[in-house]
Amino acid sequence: MNESVDRFLNYITVERGVSPNTLAAYRNDLYQLVEFLAARDHGANGDVPWDEVDTQVVMAYVLELHDKGYSDTTRARKVASARSLFGFLVEEDVIDSDPTENLSVPRAGRSLPETLSLEEVEALLSVSDGDSPDSLRDRAMMELLYASGMRVSELVGMDLEDMDLEQEFVRCFGKGSKERLVPIHAQAADTVRAYLVGGRPKLANRVSGRAVFLNQRGARLTRQGFWLILRGLTKRAGIQRKISPHTLRHSFATHLLRGGAPLRHVQELLGHASITTTQVYTHLTSEHVREEYEKAHPRAR
C-alpha cells in the first residue's frame, strides 16, 4: 500500500506541480489512511490489498476521523486526499471501482484553480522562438496544451497516429483510457506540423517508436521531463508565480467560458465524466464578469 501511495505522491508532484506544503499534507493524510486500513485488517506493514477496500471501510475511516475530533475542514481535506488516491488507483488499473465515489462528507470551501492571464499565456507561448529541435518541440507542446486543454499525461502519451493536423483534431486518452477527439485551431496545428517536419526527425532514433514528443535521447518525453521544461519556460517568460502543467488546462477552460463557450462543450473537451467537475470554472468566469461590470457600469465607479 505504501508503494502505491508513494507512486501517487510522485504523480501529483509532477502532474499537478503541488507545493511542498500540499505534498506534505497529502503524505500525512494518506499514510494515516494506510495505518487505519492496516490496523483494521491486523496488518503490520500496510499490505492490505486495495481491492478489499470498499465504501463501508472508507465510511468507517471517516467515522474514526470524526471520533478523533477533526474539524469538518480537516475531515473534508483528508477524504479529498483519499478520493484523489483512489481515482489514481482506478486510472492505473490497480482497482476496478472507486470506494469513495458516493461518499458524503462535510463540505469545505473549494479552492479555485490557478489560471494564467491572456498576457501570461502569450508570453509563455512566444518564449520558445528558435528553430532548434528543442525550441520547435517546446513551442508545439505549449500551443497544443493551451489549444486543447489536454492533461500533460495525455500530451506525452500521444502517438503520431493520434493527430490529424489536416482536419485539426487530436485524439486523447484520458482517465480510464477513455478516448475523445479534441479540435485544435489552425495556428496550433501549424506549430505542431513545424515540429514534426523540422524538429522531431532530428531528435528521433531507433527507440523513438511512434511517440510524438521526444527528449534529447530520442525516447518518449516523460511527465517529469515536461515539468522541467515548463519550469524553464516560465522563468524565461518572466512569470513570477509558480505554475504547473495543469495551469494551462485550467486556463484553457476558463478562457473558453469567458469567451462564451457552453459549459457542456468545455466538459466534453476536458474529458470530465461529471459536469460538476467543470462547474468550478464558472466561479472564475463569474469573478471576471463582476470585474468587467465594476469597470463598465457608470454607477459602479
C-alpha positions as CSV (number, residue, x, y, z in Angstrom):
1,M,0.0,0.0,0.0
2,N,2.8,2.4,0.9
3,E,4.3,1.8,-2.6
4,S,1.0,2.8,-4.2
5,V,0.8,6.0,-2.1
6,D,4.4,6.9,-3.0
7,R,3.7,6.5,-6.7
8,F,0.6,8.7,-6.3
9,L,2.7,11.3,-4.4
10,N,5.2,11.3,-7.3
11,Y,2.4,11.7,-9.8
12,I,0.8,14.8,-8.2
13,T,4.3,16.3,-7.8
14,V,5.0,16.0,-11.5
15,E,1.5,16.2,-13.0
16,R,0.0,18.9,-10.8
17,G,3.1,20.6,-9.5
18,V,1.8,20.7,-6.0
19,S,3.6,22.8,-3.4
20,P,5.8,21.1,-0.7
21,N,3.2,22.0,1.9
22,T,0.4,20.4,-0.1
23,L,2.5,17.4,-0.8
24,A,3.2,17.0,2.9
25,A,-0.5,17.2,3.7
26,Y,-1.3,14.5,1.1
27,R,1.5,12.3,2.5
28,N,0.3,12.8,6.1
29,D,-3.4,12.1,5.1
30,L,-2.7,9.0,3.0
31,Y,-0.2,7.4,5.4
32,Q,-2.9,7.9,8.1
33,L,-5.4,6.1,5.9
34,V,-3.0,3.2,5.3
35,E,-2.3,2.9,9.0
36,F,-6.1,2.8,9.6
37,L,-6.6,0.1,7.0
38,A,-3.6,-2.0,8.3
39,A,-4.8,-1.8,11.9
40,R,-8.4,-2.7,10.8
41,D,-7.1,-5.8,9.0
42,H,-4.5,-6.6,11.6
43,G,-1.8,-6.0,9.1
44,A,1.6,-4.9,10.2
45,N,3.2,-3.4,7.1
46,G,0.3,-1.7,5.3
47,D,0.0,-4.5,2.8
48,V,-3.8,-4.8,2.8
49,P,-4.9,-5.3,-0.9
50,W,-6.5,-2.1,-2.3
51,D,-9.3,-4.0,-3.9
52,E,-10.5,-5.1,-0.5
53,V,-11.3,-1.5,0.5
54,D,-15.0,-0.8,-0.1
55,T,-17.3,2.0,0.7
56,Q,-18.1,0.6,4.1
57,V,-14.4,0.6,5.1
58,V,-14.0,4.1,3.9
59,M,-17.0,5.2,5.9
60,A,-15.5,3.6,9.0
61,Y,-12.4,5.7,8.3
62,V,-14.5,8.9,8.1
63,L,-16.2,8.0,11.4
64,E,-12.9,7.5,13.1
65,L,-11.8,10.9,11.9
66,H,-14.9,12.3,13.5
67,D,-14.4,10.4,16.7
68,K,-10.9,11.8,16.9
69,G,-12.2,15.3,16.9
70,Y,-11.0,16.5,13.5
71,S,-12.9,19.6,12.2
72,D,-15.2,19.5,9.2
73,T,-12.5,21.2,7.1
74,T,-9.8,18.8,8.1
75,R,-12.0,15.7,7.5
76,A,-13.1,17.1,4.1
77,R,-9.4,17.5,3.2
78,K,-8.4,14.0,4.3
79,V,-11.3,12.5,2.4
80,A,-10.4,14.6,-0.6
81,S,-6.9,13.2,-0.4
82,A,-8.3,9.7,-0.3
83,R,-10.6,10.4,-3.3
84,S,-7.6,11.6,-5.3
85,L,-5.6,8.5,-4.4
86,F,-8.5,6.1,-5.3
87,G,-9.1,8.0,-8.6
88,F,-5.4,7.5,-9.4
89,L,-5.6,3.7,-8.5
90,V,-8.6,3.4,-10.8
91,E,-6.7,5.2,-13.6
92,E,-3.7,2.9,-13.1
93,D,-6.0,-0.2,-13.2
94,V,-5.0,-1.2,-9.6
95,I,-8.7,-1.3,-8.6
96,D,-11.9,-1.5,-10.7
97,S,-14.0,1.0,-8.8
98,D,-13.7,4.0,-6.5
99,P,-15.0,3.2,-3.0
100,T,-15.2,7.0,-2.3
101,E,-17.4,7.7,-5.3
102,N,-20.7,8.0,-3.4
103,L,-19.3,9.1,-0.1
104,S,-20.9,12.1,1.6
105,V,-18.7,14.2,3.8
106,P,-18.8,17.7,5.2
107,R,-18.2,20.3,2.5
108,A,-15.3,22.7,2.9
109,G,-14.6,25.7,0.8
110,R,-13.3,24.6,-2.6
111,S,-10.1,26.4,-3.7
112,L,-10.3,27.7,-7.2
113,P,-7.8,26.5,-9.8
114,E,-4.9,28.8,-10.7
115,T,-5.1,30.3,-14.2
116,L,-2.9,32.5,-16.4
117,S,-3.9,35.8,-17.8
118,L,-4.0,36.2,-21.6
119,E,-0.8,38.2,-21.4
120,E,0.9,35.4,-19.5
121,V,-0.3,32.8,-22.0
122,E,1.1,34.9,-24.9
123,A,4.4,35.3,-23.1
124,L,4.7,31.5,-22.4
125,L,3.7,30.6,-26.0
126,S,6.2,33.0,-27.5
127,V,9.3,32.4,-25.4
128,S,10.4,29.3,-27.4
129,D,11.1,31.3,-30.6
130,G,14.1,29.5,-32.0
131,D,14.4,26.9,-34.8
132,S,16.3,24.2,-32.8
133,P,14.6,20.9,-32.3
134,D,14.1,21.6,-28.6
135,S,12.5,25.0,-29.3
136,L,10.2,23.7,-32.0
137,R,9.1,20.9,-29.7
138,D,8.6,23.1,-26.7
139,R,6.6,25.7,-28.7
140,A,4.4,22.8,-30.2
141,M,3.7,21.4,-26.7
142,M,2.7,24.7,-25.2
143,E,0.5,25.6,-28.2
144,L,-1.1,22.2,-28.1
145,L,-1.8,22.2,-24.4
146,Y,-3.5,25.6,-24.5
147,A,-5.4,24.8,-27.7
148,S,-6.8,21.5,-26.4
149,G,-6.9,21.6,-22.6
150,M,-5.5,18.1,-22.5
151,R,-3.7,16.7,-19.5
152,V,0.1,16.5,-19.7
153,S,-0.1,12.7,-19.3
154,E,-2.2,12.8,-22.5
155,L,0.3,15.0,-24.2
156,V,3.4,12.9,-23.6
157,G,1.4,9.7,-24.2
158,M,0.4,10.9,-27.7
159,D,1.5,8.9,-30.8
160,L,1.8,10.1,-34.3
161,E,-1.5,8.4,-35.4
162,D,-3.3,10.3,-32.7
163,M,-3.0,13.5,-34.7
164,D,-5.0,14.7,-37.7
165,L,-3.4,18.0,-38.5
166,E,-5.3,18.4,-41.8
167,Q,-8.6,18.1,-40.1
168,E,-7.2,19.9,-37.0
169,F,-8.1,17.2,-34.5
170,V,-6.1,15.3,-31.9
171,R,-7.1,12.1,-30.1
172,C,-6.7,12.0,-26.3
173,F,-6.9,9.0,-23.9
174,G,-8.0,10.3,-20.6
175,K,-8.7,8.6,-17.2
176,G,-9.7,5.1,-17.6
177,S,-8.3,5.1,-21.1
178,K,-11.5,6.9,-22.3
179,E,-10.9,8.2,-25.8
180,R,-12.1,11.6,-27.0
181,L,-11.4,13.8,-30.1
182,V,-10.5,17.4,-29.4
183,P,-10.4,20.1,-32.1
184,I,-7.4,22.4,-32.2
185,H,-7.1,25.8,-34.0
186,A,-5.1,26.3,-37.2
187,Q,-2.2,28.1,-35.5
188,A,-1.6,25.2,-33.1
189,A,-1.8,22.7,-36.0
190,D,0.8,24.7,-37.9
191,T,3.1,24.8,-34.9
192,V,2.9,21.1,-34.3
193,R,3.5,20.5,-38.0
194,A,6.6,22.6,-37.9
195,Y,7.9,20.5,-35.1
196,L,7.1,17.2,-36.9
197,V,8.9,18.4,-40.0
198,G,11.9,20.3,-38.6
199,G,12.3,19.1,-35.0
200,R,11.2,15.6,-34.4
201,P,13.3,14.0,-37.2
202,K,16.5,15.4,-35.6
203,L,15.6,14.0,-32.1
204,A,14.3,10.6,-33.3
205,N,16.3,7.4,-33.3
206,R,15.6,3.7,-33.0
207,V,14.0,4.0,-29.5
208,S,11.5,6.7,-30.5
209,G,8.8,4.5,-31.8
210,R,5.6,6.4,-32.6
211,A,5.9,8.9,-29.8
212,V,5.2,12.5,-30.8
213,F,7.2,14.4,-28.3
214,L,10.8,13.2,-27.7
215,N,13.6,14.0,-25.3
216,Q,17.3,14.5,-26.1
217,R,17.9,10.8,-26.1
218,G,15.1,10.2,-28.7
219,A,12.8,8.5,-26.2
220,R,9.3,9.5,-25.3
221,L,9.2,12.6,-23.2
222,T,8.1,11.9,-19.6
223,R,5.9,13.9,-17.3
224,Q,8.9,14.7,-15.2
225,G,10.8,15.9,-18.3
226,F,7.8,18.1,-19.3
227,W,7.7,19.6,-15.8
228,L,11.4,20.6,-16.1
229,I,10.8,22.2,-19.5
230,L,7.8,24.1,-18.2
231,R,9.7,25.4,-15.3
232,G,12.4,26.8,-17.6
233,L,9.9,28.4,-20.0
234,T,8.1,30.0,-17.1
235,K,11.3,31.6,-15.9
236,R,12.2,32.8,-19.3
237,A,8.7,34.2,-19.9
238,G,9.1,36.4,-16.8
239,I,6.2,34.8,-15.0
240,Q,7.0,35.2,-11.3
241,R,4.4,32.9,-9.7
242,K,4.7,29.1,-9.8
243,I,2.6,27.3,-12.4
244,S,2.1,23.6,-13.1
245,P,1.2,21.6,-16.2
246,H,-2.4,21.7,-15.1
247,T,-2.4,25.6,-15.1
248,L,-2.6,25.6,-18.9
249,R,-5.6,23.2,-18.7
250,H,-7.3,25.4,-16.2
251,S,-6.5,28.5,-18.3
252,F,-7.9,26.8,-21.4
253,A,-11.2,26.1,-19.7
254,T,-11.6,29.5,-18.0
255,H,-10.8,31.4,-21.2
256,L,-13.2,29.4,-23.2
257,L,-16.0,30.0,-20.8
258,R,-15.2,33.7,-20.6
259,G,-15.4,33.7,-24.4
260,G,-19.0,32.3,-24.3
261,A,-18.4,28.6,-24.7
262,P,-21.2,26.4,-23.2
263,L,-20.3,24.6,-20.0
264,R,-21.2,21.2,-21.6
265,H,-18.9,21.9,-24.5
266,V,-16.0,22.6,-22.2
267,Q,-16.8,19.5,-20.1
268,E,-16.5,17.3,-23.3
269,L,-13.3,19.0,-24.3
270,L,-11.7,18.4,-20.9
271,G,-13.0,14.8,-20.7
272,H,-14.7,15.3,-17.4
273,A,-17.1,12.5,-16.5
274,S,-19.3,14.8,-14.5
275,I,-20.3,18.4,-15.2
276,T,-19.9,19.2,-11.5
277,T,-16.1,18.9,-12.0
278,T,-16.3,21.5,-14.8
279,Q,-18.5,23.9,-12.8
280,V,-15.6,25.1,-10.6
281,Y,-14.6,27.2,-13.6
282,T,-17.9,29.1,-13.6
283,H,-16.7,30.7,-10.3
284,L,-13.7,32.1,-12.1
285,T,-15.8,33.4,-15.0
286,S,-18.3,35.0,-12.6
287,E,-15.4,36.9,-11.0
288,H,-14.4,38.1,-14.4
289,V,-17.9,39.3,-15.2
290,R,-18.1,41.1,-11.8
291,E,-14.7,42.8,-12.6
292,E,-15.9,43.9,-16.0
293,Y,-19.2,45.1,-14.6
294,E,-17.4,47.2,-12.0
295,K,-15.3,48.8,-14.7
296,A,-18.1,49.5,-17.1
297,H,-21.2,50.4,-15.1
298,P,-21.5,54.2,-14.5
299,R,-23.0,53.7,-11.0
300,A,-20.3,51.1,-10.0
301,R,-17.4,53.6,-10.1
